[in-house]
Amino acid sequence: MLAQLGLPATDAIGIGDSWNDVEMFEVVGTPVAMGNAVPELQKLAGRVTTSVLDDGVHNAFAELGLI
């Protein structure tokens, strides 16, 4: 999708909570781990938000000034 929009991956935010998100974290400019992610994944992220059950995506977007 980024290529279609003409945007580099470094401009993207990636939010994840599982090991399948590691590759995404390696290419996006702002990797955000959910609070319920394993500690090792949280260490790979630039930011850690609250858990899925505690509105983690909403809270991450608010912290990043997107909403």
N, CA, C and O atoms as a Tripos MOL2 file, in Angstrom:
@<TRIPOS>MOLECULE
protein
  268   267    67     0     0
PROTEIN
NO_CHARGES

@<TRIPOS>ATOM
      1 N           0.8230   -1.1760    0.0000 N.3       1 MET1
      2 CA          0.0000    0.0000    0.0000 C.3       1 MET1
      3 C           0.8770    1.2530    0.0000 C.2       1 MET1
      4 O           0.5770    2.2260   -0.6920 O.2       1 MET1
      5 N           1.9590    1.2240    0.7760 N.am      2 LEU2
      6 CA          2.8420    2.3940    0.8150 C.3       2 LEU2
      7 C           3.4130    2.7140   -0.5610 C.2       2 LEU2
      8 O           3.4990    3.8810   -0.9440 O.2       2 LEU2
      9 N           3.8010    1.6860   -1.3000 N.am      3 ALA3
     10 CA          4.3520    1.9100   -2.6380 C.3       3 ALA3
     11 C           3.3120    2.5580   -3.5450 C.2       3 ALA3
     12 O           3.6390    3.4410   -4.3380 O.2       3 ALA3
     13 N           2.0660    2.1240   -3.4300 N.am      4 GLN4
     14 CA          1.0040    2.7110   -4.2490 C.3       4 GLN4
     15 C           0.7710    4.1740   -3.8970 C.2       4 GLN4
     16 O           0.3930    4.9710   -4.7550 O.2       4 GLN4
     17 N           0.9960    4.5230   -2.6410 N.am      5 LEU5
     18 CA          0.8310    5.9120   -2.2190 C.3       5 LEU5
     19 C           2.0970    6.7460   -2.4340 C.2       5 LEU5
     20 O           2.0920    7.9640   -2.2560 O.2       5 LEU5
     21 N           3.1760    6.0690   -2.8180 N.am      6 GLY6
     22 CA          4.4360    6.7650   -3.0380 C.3       6 GLY6
     23 C           5.1140    7.1910   -1.7560 C.2       6 GLY6
     24 O           5.8320    8.1900   -1.7290 O.2       6 GLY6
     25 N           4.8910    6.4360   -0.6870 N.am      7 LEU7
     26 CA          5.4680    6.7650    0.6180 C.3       7 LEU7
     27 C           6.5070    5.7270    1.0210 C.2       7 LEU7
     28 O           6.3300    4.5370    0.7620 O.2       7 LEU7
     29 N           7.5890    6.1700    1.6530 N.am      8 PRO8
     30 CA          8.5700    5.1990    2.1440 C.3       8 PRO8
     31 C           8.0640    4.5240    3.4170 C.2       8 PRO8
     32 O           7.2820    5.1080    4.1680 O.2       8 PRO8
     33 N           8.5120    3.2980    3.6540 N.am      9 ALA9
     34 CA          8.0980    2.5490    4.8470 C.3       9 ALA9
     35 C           8.5140    3.2650    6.1290 C.2       9 ALA9
     36 O           7.8980    3.0800    7.1790 O.2       9 ALA9
     37 N           9.5550    4.0790    6.0380 N.am     10 THR10
     38 CA         10.0070    4.7960    7.2320 C.3      10 THR10
     39 C           8.9950    5.8300    7.7040 C.2      10 THR10
     40 O           9.0910    6.3110    8.8330 O.2      10 THR10
     41 N           8.0260    6.1810    6.8610 N.am     11 ASP11
     42 CA          6.9580    7.1030    7.2560 C.3      11 ASP11
     43 C           5.7780    6.3820    7.9090 C.2      11 ASP11
     44 O           4.8310    7.0200    8.3690 O.2      11 ASP11
     45 N           5.8390    5.0520    7.9470 N.am     12 ALA12
     46 CA          4.7100    4.2620    8.4370 C.3      12 ALA12
     47 C           4.8160    3.9610    9.9290 C.2      12 ALA12
     48 O           5.9030    3.9380   10.5080 O.2      12 ALA12
     49 N           3.6600    3.7330   10.5240 N.am     13 ILE13
     50 CA          3.5500    3.2670   11.9040 C.3      13 ILE13
     51 C           3.1010    1.8140   11.8220 C.2      13 ILE13
     52 O           2.1570    1.4870   11.1030 O.2      13 ILE13
     53 N           3.7780    0.9550   12.5560 N.am     14 GLY14
     54 CA          3.3970   -0.4500   12.6190 C.3      14 GLY14
     55 C           3.0670   -0.8200   14.0490 C.2      14 GLY14
     56 O           3.8800   -0.6090   14.9490 O.2      14 GLY14
     57 N           1.8830   -1.3700   14.2680 N.am     15 ILE15
     58 CA          1.4660   -1.7500   15.6150 C.3      15 ILE15
     59 C           1.2780   -3.2560   15.6390 C.2      15 ILE15
     60 O           0.5480   -3.8060   14.8140 O.2      15 ILE15
     61 N           1.9320   -3.9290   16.5800 N.am     16 GLY16
     62 CA          1.8340   -5.3740   16.6240 C.3      16 GLY16
     63 C           1.9600   -5.9350   18.0200 C.2      16 GLY16
     64 O           2.3380   -5.2430   18.9650 O.2      16 GLY16
     65 N           1.6270   -7.2290   18.1230 N.am     17 ASP17
     66 CA          1.6840   -7.8820   19.4280 C.3      17 ASP17
     67 C           2.2180   -9.3050   19.3730 C.2      17 ASP17
     68 O           2.1710  -10.0230   20.3720 O.2      17 ASP17
     69 N           2.7270   -9.7220   18.2140 N.am     18 SER18
     70 CA          3.1630  -11.0970   18.0850 C.3      18 SER18
     71 C           4.4500  -11.1650   17.2680 C.2      18 SER18
     72 O           4.8570  -10.1880   16.6390 O.2      18 SER18
     73 N           5.0850  -12.3460   17.2900 N.am     19 TRP19
     74 CA          6.3560  -12.5080   16.5890 C.3      19 TRP19
     75 C           6.2400  -12.3090   15.0920 C.2      19 TRP19
     76 O           7.2390  -12.0070   14.4380 O.2      19 TRP19
     77 N           5.0470  -12.4680   14.5250 N.am     20 ASN20
     78 CA          4.9020  -12.2460   13.0870 C.3      20 ASN20
     79 C           5.0350  -10.7620   12.7300 C.2      20 ASN20
     80 O           5.0540  -10.4170   11.5480 O.2      20 ASN20
     81 N           5.1250   -9.8930   13.7150 N.am     21 ASP21
     82 CA          5.2630   -8.4540   13.4850 C.3      21 ASP21
     83 C           6.7190   -7.9800   13.4490 C.2      21 ASP21
     84 O           6.9810   -6.8040   13.1930 O.2      21 ASP21
     85 N           7.6630   -8.8840   13.7040 N.am     22 VAL22
     86 CA          9.0800   -8.5010   13.7450 C.3      22 VAL22
     87 C           9.5280   -7.8870   12.4290 C.2      22 VAL22
     88 O          10.1810   -6.8430   12.4330 O.2      22 VAL22
     89 N           9.1930   -8.5090   11.3020 N.am     23 GLU23
     90 CA          9.6040   -7.9670   10.0010 C.3      23 GLU23
     91 C           9.0400   -6.5770    9.7830 C.2      23 GLU23
     92 O           9.7280   -5.7040    9.2540 O.2      23 GLU23
     93 N           7.8020   -6.3620   10.1830 N.am     24 MET24
     94 CA          7.1910   -5.0340   10.0420 C.3      24 MET24
     95 C           7.9560   -4.0190   10.8880 C.2      24 MET24
     96 O           8.2450   -2.9140   10.4290 O.2      24 MET24
     97 N           8.2800   -4.3950   12.1140 N.am     25 PHE25
     98 CA          9.0120   -3.4900   13.0020 C.3      25 PHE25
     99 C          10.3630   -3.1010   12.4010 C.2      25 PHE25
    100 O          10.8550   -2.0000   12.6490 O.2      25 PHE25
    101 N          10.9600   -3.9890   11.6200 N.am     26 GLU26
    102 CA         12.2760   -3.7220   11.0380 C.3      26 GLU26
    103 C          12.2310   -2.7120    9.8990 C.2      26 GLU26
    104 O          13.2650   -2.1420    9.5510 O.2      26 GLU26
    105 N          11.0550   -2.4750    9.3050 N.am     27 VAL27
    106 CA         10.9960   -1.5720    8.1520 C.3      27 VAL27
    107 C          10.2290   -0.2800    8.3980 C.2      27 VAL27
    108 O          10.4810    0.7170    7.7220 O.2      27 VAL27
    109 N           9.3050   -0.2710    9.3430 N.am     28 VAL28
    110 CA          8.5360    0.9490    9.5780 C.3      28 VAL28
    111 C           9.3530    1.9430   10.3970 C.2      28 VAL28
    112 O          10.2740    1.5610   11.1190 O.2      28 VAL28
    113 N           9.0120    3.1910   10.2800 N.am     29 GLY29
    114 CA          9.7160    4.2280   11.0210 C.3      29 GLY29
    115 C           9.3120    4.3050   12.4820 C.2      29 GLY29
    116 O          10.0970    4.7290   13.3310 O.2      29 GLY29
    117 N           8.0770    3.8900   12.7730 N.am     30 THR30
    118 CA          7.5650    3.9590   14.1420 C.3      30 THR30
    119 C           6.9330    2.6230   14.5330 C.2      30 THR30
    120 O           5.7330    2.4210   14.3490 O.2      30 THR30
    121 N           7.7500    1.7100   15.0750 N.am     31 PRO31
    122 CA          7.1860    0.4510   15.5380 C.3      31 PRO31
    123 C           6.6020    0.6090   16.9400 C.2      31 PRO31
    124 O           7.2460    1.1630   17.8310 O.2      31 PRO31
    125 N           5.3770    0.1150   17.1260 N.am     32 VAL32
    126 CA          4.6890    0.2140   18.4180 C.3      32 VAL32
    127 C           4.2340   -1.1870   18.8220 C.2      32 VAL32
    128 O           3.5160   -1.8520   18.0750 O.2      32 VAL32
    129 N           4.6490   -1.6240   19.9920 N.am     33 ALA33
    130 CA          4.2040   -2.9180   20.5010 C.3      33 ALA33
    131 C           3.0180   -2.7090   21.4330 C.2      33 ALA33
    132 O           2.9530   -1.7370   22.1860 O.2      33 ALA33
    133 N           2.0930   -3.6410   21.3600 N.am     34 MET34
    134 CA          0.9630   -3.6250   22.2770 C.3      34 MET34
    135 C           1.4620   -4.0130   23.6650 C.2      34 MET34
    136 O           2.4420   -4.7470   23.7950 O.2      34 MET34
    137 N           0.7980   -3.5260   24.6850 N.am     35 GLY35
    138 CA          1.1980   -3.8260   26.0540 C.3      35 GLY35
    139 C           1.1300   -5.2950   26.3920 C.2      35 GLY35
    140 O           1.8050   -5.7430   27.3190 O.2      35 GLY35
    141 N           0.3260   -6.0630   25.6590 N.am     36 ASN36
    142 CA          0.2090   -7.4900   25.9110 C.3      36 ASN36
    143 C           1.2230   -8.3180   25.1080 C.2      36 ASN36
    144 O           1.2140   -9.5470   25.1860 O.2      36 ASN36
    145 N           2.0960   -7.6550   24.3380 N.am     37 ALA37
    146 CA          3.1220   -8.3680   23.5710 C.3      37 ALA37
    147 C           4.1940   -8.9130   24.5220 C.2      37 ALA37
    148 O           4.3830   -8.3990   25.6240 O.2      37 ALA37
    149 N           4.8770   -9.9470   24.0800 N.am     38 VAL38
    150 CA          5.9430  -10.5110   24.9070 C.3      38 VAL38
    151 C           7.0440   -9.4650   25.0990 C.2      38 VAL38
    152 O           7.2630   -8.6350   24.2160 O.2      38 VAL38
    153 N           7.7340   -9.4930   26.2350 N.am     39 PRO39
    154 CA          8.7630   -8.4820   26.5200 C.3      39 PRO39
    155 C           9.8250   -8.3540   25.4370 C.2      39 PRO39
    156 O          10.2900   -7.2480   25.1640 O.2      39 PRO39
    157 N          10.2170   -9.4600   24.8160 N.am     40 GLU40
    158 CA         11.2430   -9.3990   23.7730 C.3      40 GLU40
    159 C          10.7700   -8.5810   22.5770 C.2      40 GLU40
    160 O          11.5550   -7.8370   21.9890 O.2      40 GLU40
    161 N           9.5020   -8.7080   22.2120 N.am     41 LEU41
    162 CA          8.9550   -7.9260   21.1050 C.3      41 LEU41
    163 C           8.8440   -6.4620   21.5070 C.2      41 LEU41
    164 O           9.1060   -5.5740   20.6960 O.2      41 LEU41
    165 N           8.4610   -6.2070   22.7390 N.am     42 GLN42
    166 CA          8.3740   -4.8310   23.2140 C.3      42 GLN42
    167 C           9.7280   -4.1380   23.1290 C.2      42 GLN42
    168 O           9.7950   -2.9410   22.8510 O.2      42 GLN42
    169 N          10.8070   -4.8790   23.3660 N.am     43 LYS43
    170 CA         12.1530   -4.2980   23.2820 C.3      43 LYS43
    171 C          12.5140   -3.9010   21.8490 C.2      43 LYS43
    172 O          13.2960   -2.9730   21.6400 O.2      43 LYS43
    173 N          11.9480   -4.6000   20.8650 N.am     44 LEU44
    174 CA         12.2150   -4.2800   19.4610 C.3      44 LEU44
    175 C          11.4730   -3.0350   18.9970 C.2      44 LEU44
    176 O          11.8540   -2.4060   18.0090 O.2      44 LEU44
    177 N          10.4230   -2.6880   19.7080 N.am     45 ALA45
    178 CA          9.5870   -1.5490   19.3210 C.3      45 ALA45
    179 C          10.1650   -0.2470   19.8640 C.2      45 ALA45
    180 O          10.8330   -0.2310   20.8980 O.2      45 ALA45
    181 N           9.9010    0.8160   19.1670 N.am     46 GLY46
    182 CA         10.3090    2.1250   19.6510 C.3      46 GLY46
    183 C           9.4030    2.6300   20.7620 C.2      46 GLY46
    184 O           9.8030    3.4590   21.5780 O.2      46 GLY46
    185 N           8.1830    2.1210   20.7820 N.am     47 ARG47
    186 CA          7.1800    2.5170   21.7680 C.3      47 ARG47
    187 C           6.3770    1.2940   22.1790 C.2      47 ARG47
    188 O           6.2650    0.3220   21.4320 O.2      47 ARG47
    189 N           5.8230    1.3650   23.3790 N.am     48 VAL48
    190 CA          4.9060    0.3370   23.8640 C.3      48 VAL48
    191 C           3.6510    1.0490   24.3290 C.2      48 VAL48
    192 O           3.7180    2.0030   25.1040 O.2      48 VAL48
    193 N           2.5180    0.5860   23.8570 N.am     49 THR49
    194 CA          1.2440    1.1690   24.2450 C.3      49 THR49
    195 C           0.5580    0.2290   25.2290 C.2      49 THR49
    196 O           1.1600   -0.7440   25.6810 O.2      49 THR49
    197 N          -0.6700    0.5080   25.5540 N.am     50 THR50
    198 CA         -1.4200   -0.3600   26.4490 C.3      50 THR50
    199 C          -1.8690   -1.6100   25.6930 C.2      50 THR50
    200 O          -1.6310   -1.7290   24.4910 O.2      50 THR50
    201 N          -2.5030   -2.5220   26.3810 N.am     51 SER51
    202 CA         -2.9020   -3.7910   25.7630 C.3      51 SER51
    203 C          -4.0870   -3.6050   24.8160 C.2      51 SER51
    204 O          -4.7140   -2.5470   24.7610 O.2      51 SER51
    205 N          -4.3620   -4.6550   24.0880 N.am     52 VAL52
    206 CA         -5.5060   -4.6720   23.1700 C.3      52 VAL52
    207 C          -6.7870   -4.3680   23.9380 C.2      52 VAL52
    208 O          -7.6280   -3.5980   23.4750 O.2      52 VAL52
    209 N          -6.9290   -4.9690   25.1000 N.am     53 LEU53
    210 CA         -8.1470   -4.7950   25.8920 C.3      53 LEU53
    211 C          -8.2630   -3.4050   26.5140 C.2      53 LEU53
    212 O          -9.3390   -3.0090   26.9630 O.2      53 LEU53
    213 N          -7.1530   -2.6680   26.5410 N.am     54 ASP54
    214 CA         -7.1540   -1.3190   27.1230 C.3      54 ASP54
    215 C          -6.9930   -0.2430   26.0550 C.2      54 ASP54
    216 O          -6.3280    0.7680   26.2810 O.2      54 ASP54
    217 N          -7.6040   -0.4630   24.8880 N.am     55 ASP55
    218 CA         -7.5970    0.5200   23.7930 C.3      55 ASP55
    219 C          -6.1960    0.8990   23.3260 C.2      55 ASP55
    220 O          -5.9100    2.0700   23.0730 O.2      55 ASP55
    221 N          -5.3320   -0.0990   23.2150 N.am     56 GLY56
    222 CA         -3.9390    0.1510   22.8570 C.3      56 GLY56
    223 C          -3.7240    0.8990   21.5630 C.2      56 GLY56
    224 O          -2.9000    1.8120   21.5180 O.2      56 GLY56
    225 N          -4.4420    0.5440   20.5030 N.am     57 VAL57
    226 CA         -4.2530    1.2300   19.2220 C.3      57 VAL57
    227 C          -4.6980    2.6840   19.3490 C.2      57 VAL57
    228 O          -3.9930    3.5880   18.9000 O.2      57 VAL57
    229 N          -5.8360    2.9110   19.9420 N.am     58 HIS58
    230 CA         -6.3250    4.2780   20.1560 C.3      58 HIS58
    231 C          -5.3150    5.0780   20.9790 C.2      58 HIS58
    232 O          -4.9960    6.2170   20.6370 O.2      58 HIS58
    233 N          -4.8190    4.4910   22.0480 N.am     59 ASN59
    234 CA         -3.8700    5.1980   22.9060 C.3      59 ASN59
    235 C          -2.5540    5.4910   22.1820 C.2      59 ASN59
    236 O          -1.9510    6.5440   22.3880 O.2      59 ASN59
    237 N          -2.1140    4.5650   21.3410 N.am     60 ALA60
    238 CA         -0.8910    4.8090   20.5680 C.3      60 ALA60
    239 C          -1.1030    5.9580   19.6040 C.2      60 ALA60
    240 O          -0.2520    6.8410   19.5010 O.2      60 ALA60
    241 N          -2.2250    5.9620   18.8930 N.am     61 PHE61
    242 CA         -2.4920    7.0500   17.9530 C.3      61 PHE61
    243 C          -2.6030    8.3810   18.6760 C.2      61 PHE61
    244 O          -2.1380    9.3990   18.1620 O.2      61 PHE61
    245 N          -3.2080    8.3980   19.8540 N.am     62 ALA62
    246 CA         -3.3160    9.6340   20.6260 C.3      62 ALA62
    247 C          -1.9380   10.1080   21.0800 C.2      62 ALA62
    248 O          -1.6320   11.2970   21.0000 O.2      62 ALA62
    249 N          -1.1170    9.1890   21.5520 N.am     63 GLU63
    250 CA          0.2460    9.5510   22.0060 C.3      63 GLU63
    251 C           1.0820   10.0850   20.8600 C.2      63 GLU63
    252 O           1.9220   10.9630   21.0570 O.2      63 GLU63
    253 N           0.8590    9.5600   19.6630 N.am     64 LEU64
    254 CA          1.6020   10.0090   18.4850 C.3      64 LEU64
    255 C           1.0160   11.2750   17.8610 C.2      64 LEU64
    256 O           1.5410   11.7770   16.8670 O.2      64 LEU64
    257 N          -0.0660   11.7900   18.4390 N.am     65 GLY65
    258 CA         -0.6850   13.0220   17.9470 C.3      65 GLY65
    259 C          -1.5070   12.8540   16.6900 C.2      65 GLY65
    260 O          -1.7420   13.8250   15.9710 O.2      65 GLY65
    261 N          -1.9450   11.6460   16.4140 N.am     66 LEU66
    262 CA         -2.7450   11.4030   15.2040 C.3      66 LEU66
    263 C          -4.2220   11.6230   15.4290 C.2      66 LEU66
    264 O          -4.9680   11.8760   14.4830 O.2      66 LEU66
    265 N          -4.6470   11.5300   16.6640 N.am     67 ILE67
    266 CA         -6.0600   11.7940   16.9980 C.3      67 ILE67
    267 C          -6.1230   12.6350   18.2530 C.2      67 ILE67
    268 O          -7.2130   12.9750   18.7140 O.2      67 ILE67
@<TRIPOS>BOND
     1     1     2 1
     2     2     3 1
     3     3     4 2
     4     3     5 am
     5     5     6 1
     6     6     7 1
     7     7     8 2
     8     7     9 am
     9     9    10 1
    10    10    11 1
    11    11    12 2
    12    11    13 am
    13    13    14 1
    14    14    15 1
    15    15    16 2
    16    15    17 am
    17    17    18 1
    18    18    19 1
    19    19    20 2
    20    19    21 am
    21    21    22 1
    22    22    23 1
    23    23    24 2
    24    23    25 am
    25    25    26 1
    26    26    27 1
    27    27    28 2
    28    27    29 am
    29    29    30 1
    30    30    31 1
    31    31    32 2
    32    31    33 am
    33    33    34 1
    34    34    35 1
    35    35    36 2
    36    35    37 am
    37    37    38 1
    38    38    39 1
    39    39    40 2
    40    39    41 am
    41    41    42 1
    42    42    43 1
    43    43    44 2
    44    43    45 am
    45    45    46 1
    46    46    47 1
    47    47    48 2
    48    47    49 am
    49    49    50 1
    50    50    51 1
    51    51    52 2
    52    51    53 am
    53    53    54 1
    54    54    55 1
    55    55    56 2
    56    55    57 am
    57    57    58 1
    58    58    59 1
    59    59    60 2
    60    59    61 am
    61    61    62 1
    62    62    63 1
    63    63    64 2
    64    63    65 am
    65    65    66 1
    66    66    67 1
    67    67    68 2
    68    67    69 am
    69    69    70 1
    70    70    71 1
    71    71    72 2
    72    71    73 am
    73    73    74 1
    74    74    75 1
    75    75    76 2
    76    75    77 am
    77    77    78 1
    78    78    79 1
    79    79    80 2
    80    79    81 am
    81    81    82 1
    82    82    83 1
    83    83    84 2
    84    83    85 am
    85    85    86 1
    86    86    87 1
    87    87    88 2
    88    87    89 am
    89    89    90 1
    90    90    91 1
    91    91    92 2
    92    91    93 am
    93    93    94 1
    94    94    95 1
    95    95    96 2
    96    95    97 am
    97    97    98 1
    98    98    99 1
    99    99   100 2
   100    99   101 am
   101   101   102 1
   102   102   103 1
   103   103   104 2
   104   103   105 am
   105   105   106 1
   106   106   107 1
   107   107   108 2
   108   107   109 am
   109   109   110 1
   110   110   111 1
   111   111   112 2
   112   111   113 am
   113   113   114 1
   114   114   115 1
   115   115   116 2
   116   115   117 am
   117   117   118 1
   118   118   119 1
   119   119   120 2
   120   119   121 am
   121   121   122 1
   122   122   123 1
   123   123   124 2
   124   123   125 am
   125   125   126 1
   126   126   127 1
   127   127   128 2
   128   127   129 am
   129   129   130 1
   130   130   131 1
   131   131   132 2
   132   131   133 am
   133   133   134 1
   134   134   135 1
   135   135   136 2
   136   135   137 am
   137   137   138 1
   138   138   139 1
   139   139   140 2
   140   139   141 am
   141   141   142 1
   142   142   143 1
   143   143   144 2
   144   143   145 am
   145   145   146 1
   146   146   147 1
   147   147   148 2
   148   147   149 am
   149   149   150 1
   150   150   151 1
   151   151   152 2
   152   151   153 am
   153   153   154 1
   154   154   155 1
   155   155   156 2
   156   155   157 am
   157   157   158 1
   158   158   159 1
   159   159   160 2
   160   159   161 am
   161   161   162 1
   162   162   163 1
   163   163   164 2
   164   163   165 am
   165   165   166 1
   166   166   167 1
   167   167   168 2
   168   167   169 am
   169   169   170 1
   170   170   171 1
   171   171   172 2
   172   171   173 am
   173   173   174 1
   174   174   175 1
   175   175   176 2
   176   175   177 am
   177   177   178 1
   178   178   179 1
   179   179   180 2
   180   179   181 am
   181   181   182 1
   182   182   183 1
   183   183   184 2
   184   183   185 am
   185   185   186 1
   186   186   187 1
   187   187   188 2
   188   187   189 am
   189   189   190 1
   190   190   191 1
   191   191   192 2
   192   191   193 am
   193   193   194 1
   194   194   195 1
   195   195   196 2
   196   195   197 am
   197   197   198 1
   198   198   199 1
   199   199   200 2
   200   199   201 am
   201   201   202 1
   202   202   203 1
   203   203   204 2
   204   203   205 am
   205   205   206 1
   206   206   207 1
   207   207   208 2
   208   207   209 am
   209   209   210 1
   210   210   211 1
   211   211   212 2
   212   211   213 am
   213   213   214 1
   214   214   215 1
   215   215   216 2
   216   215   217 am
   217   217   218 1
   218   218   219 1
   219   219   220 2
   220   219   221 am
   221   221   222 1
   222   222   223 1
   223   223   224 2
   224   223   225 am
   225   225   226 1
   226   226   227 1
   227   227   228 2
   228   227   229 am
   229   229   230 1
   230   230   231 1
   231   231   232 2
   232   231   233 am
   233   233   234 1
   234   234   235 1
   235   235   236 2
   236   235   237 am
   237   237   238 1
   238   238   239 1
   239   239   240 2
   240   239   241 am
   241   241   242 1
   242   242   243 1
   243   243   244 2
   244   243   245 am
   245   245   246 1
   246   246   247 1
   247   247   248 2
   248   247   249 am
   249   249   250 1
   250   250   251 1
   251   251   252 2
   252   251   253 am
   253   253   254 1
   254   254   255 1
   255   255   256 2
   256   255   257 am
   257   257   258 1
   258   258   259 1
   259   259   260 2
   260   259   261 am
   261   261   262 1
   262   262   263 1
   263   263   264 2
   264   263   265 am
   265   265   266 1
   266   266   267 1
   267   267   268 2
@<TRIPOS>SUBSTRUCTURE
     1 MET1         2 RESIDUE 1 A MET
     2 LEU2         6 RESIDUE 1 A LEU
     3 ALA3        10 RESIDUE 1 A ALA
     4 GLN4        14 RESIDUE 1 A GLN
     5 LEU5        18 RESIDUE 1 A LEU
     6 GLY6        22 RESIDUE 1 A GLY
     7 LEU7        26 RESIDUE 1 A LEU
     8 PRO8        30 RESIDUE 1 A PRO
     9 ALA9        34 RESIDUE 1 A ALA
    10 THR10       38 RESIDUE 1 A THR
    11 ASP11       42 RESIDUE 1 A ASP
    12 ALA12       46 RESIDUE 1 A ALA
    13 ILE13       50 RESIDUE 1 A ILE
    14 GLY14       54 RESIDUE 1 A GLY
    15 ILE15       58 RESIDUE 1 A ILE
    16 GLY16       62 RESIDUE 1 A GLY
    17 ASP17       66 RESIDUE 1 A ASP
    18 SER18       70 RESIDUE 1 A SER
    19 TRP19       74 RESIDUE 1 A TRP
    20 ASN20       78 RESIDUE 1 A ASN
    21 ASP21       82 RESIDUE 1 A ASP
    22 VAL22       86 RESIDUE 1 A VAL
    23 GLU23       90 RESIDUE 1 A GLU
    24 MET24       94 RESIDUE 1 A MET
    25 PHE25       98 RESIDUE 1 A PHE
    26 GLU26      102 RESIDUE 1 A GLU
    27 VAL27      106 RESIDUE 1 A VAL
    28 VAL28      110 RESIDUE 1 A VAL
    29 GLY29      114 RESIDUE 1 A GLY
    30 THR30      118 RESIDUE 1 A THR
    31 PRO31      122 RESIDUE 1 A PRO
    32 VAL32      126 RESIDUE 1 A VAL
    33 ALA33      130 RESIDUE 1 A ALA
    34 MET34      134 RESIDUE 1 A MET
    35 GLY35      138 RESIDUE 1 A GLY
    36 ASN36      142 RESIDUE 1 A ASN
    37 ALA37      146 RESIDUE 1 A ALA
    38 VAL38      150 RESIDUE 1 A VAL
    39 PRO39      154 RESIDUE 1 A PRO
    40 GLU40      158 RESIDUE 1 A GLU
    41 LEU41      162 RESIDUE 1 A LEU
    42 GLN42      166 RESIDUE 1 A GLN
    43 LYS43      170 RESIDUE 1 A LYS
    44 LEU44      174 RESIDUE 1 A LEU
    45 ALA45      178 RESIDUE 1 A ALA
    46 GLY46      182 RESIDUE 1 A GLY
    47 ARG47      186 RESIDUE 1 A ARG
    48 VAL48      190 RESIDUE 1 A VAL
    49 THR49      194 RESIDUE 1 A THR
    50 THR50      198 RESIDUE 1 A THR
    51 SER51      202 RESIDUE 1 A SER
    52 VAL52      206 RESIDUE 1 A VAL
    53 LEU53      210 RESIDUE 1 A LEU
    54 ASP54      214 RESIDUE 1 A ASP
    55 ASP55      218 RESIDUE 1 A ASP
    56 GLY56      222 RESIDUE 1 A GLY
    57 VAL57      226 RESIDUE 1 A VAL
    58 HIS58      230 RESIDUE 1 A HIS
    59 ASN59      234 RESIDUE 1 A ASN
    60 ALA60      238 RESIDUE 1 A ALA
    61 PHE61      242 RESIDUE 1 A PHE
    62 ALA62      246 RESIDUE 1 A ALA
    63 GLU63      250 RESIDUE 1 A GLU
    64 LEU64      254 RESIDUE 1 A LEU
    65 GLY65      258 RESIDUE 1 A GLY
    66 LEU66      262 RESIDUE 1 A LEU
    67 ILE67      266 RESIDUE 1 A ILE
